[in-house]
Amino acid sequence: MYELNQIVETKKPHVCGSTKWKVIRTGASIKLECEGCKRVIMLDSFELDKRIKKTK
């Protein structure tokens, strides 16, 4: 479902104000990098599905 370097948009903004995240690793857990401040987080795929607004 998610591909490397895909941009996803979340419902709520990150602390820096950005809602856009870049997928940098896929699998059971998805690793995301914030497009605003470059912070990296990991989420389970089902958790990301709940937080996502749209994909590009």
C-alpha positions, 0 to 999 in steps of 0.5 A, spaced: 500 500 500 505 504 501 511 505 497 518 508 498 519 516 497 511 516 497 508 523 500 502 522 505 498 527 509 496 526 516 490 529 519 493 533 525 500 537 524 506 535 527 509 540 532 513 544 526 506 545 523 507 540 517 502 535 515 506 532 510 511 526 511 515 522 506 515 514 507 522 512 507 521 504 509 516 500 509 514 493 512 510 491 518 512 498 521 512 504 516 518 509 517 516 516 516 520 523 515 517 529 516 517 534 510 518 540 515 523 539 520 526 532 517 524 528 524 523 521 523 518 516 526 516 509 526 508 507 526 505 500 525 501 500 518 494 500 521 496 506 526 498 510 520 492 508 516 488 511 522 492 518 522 492 519 514 488 524 510 491 522 503 496 520 499 500 523 493 
